[in-house]
């Protein structure tokens, strides 16, 4: 269960951090928006390194599916744009792929 928590926290932190840059550069907000963004991106890196997976690349591959699903949740809750059926289908496919990578038995 810790794995899911760390991936979820990493996704929230990364999306929030990147969103601050989006607001600054695309929505003409103050440059000060990037200060909390940088802190969020540091938190993202910290949470992602807490996941107990045997290789960094595999950790990032698993995280990709979580990130996609979390991004659509952000789209819906923060940006007030509900995901459509294709968004949801894509997220499900990605999460299945992440699950396969995470739960596959590998010889040690």
Secondary structure, 3 states (H helix, E strand, C coil): CHHHHHHHHHHHHHHHHHHHHHHHHHCCCCCCHHHHHHHHHHHHHHHHHCCCCCCHHHHHHHHHHHHHHHHHHHHHHCCCCCCCHHHHHHHHHHHHHHHHHHHCCCCC
